[in-house]
């Protein structure tokens, strides 16, 4: 898989945060239905934003890196990967990670277009699911992947034992 990037620009920006519990509204209530939520217990939040420096493809290696980073605190106090906990992952599309301040306002000119972003986000979630299926650790510890919806405003409820938050650029 080949990724083309503009010199010096990150292709994607991700914020990782360990959590004790998270609940994300993925569909607002309307006249016909109640709101829909996804939730996870102990694990890791992955917020992701793709920049226009990314040209149509992304690397599954990013997902491997995120799943295997030792960012989650085990009962022993030792930091382990989310695959070692057992833990869960909640993936949240977060376009605001691509913002840059210009004067008193934020601009998002470096974010990827909405249609391309939706496809990349779907691929990103699929990479997580595939990597989890291939991981021998995940079958032992029952890691669960949940995700938000791309392009919608979402409500997040989060309990964390941090803050223990990390910014990653790819």
SULCORRA-V968700 format. One record per helix or strand. SS is the DSSP state (a for helix, b for strand). FROM is the first residue (numbers start at 0). LEN is the number of residues. Records with the same first field share a line. If there is no record, write none. Layout:
BEGIN
SS=FROM-LEN + FROM-LEN
END
This chain:
BEGIN
b=11-8 + 20-7 + 35-5 + 42-9 + 71-2 + 78-2 + 87-6 + 99-3 + 104-3 + 110-1 + 143-4 + 155-4 + 164-5
a=59-9 + 81-3 + 94-4 + 113-21 + 135-6
END
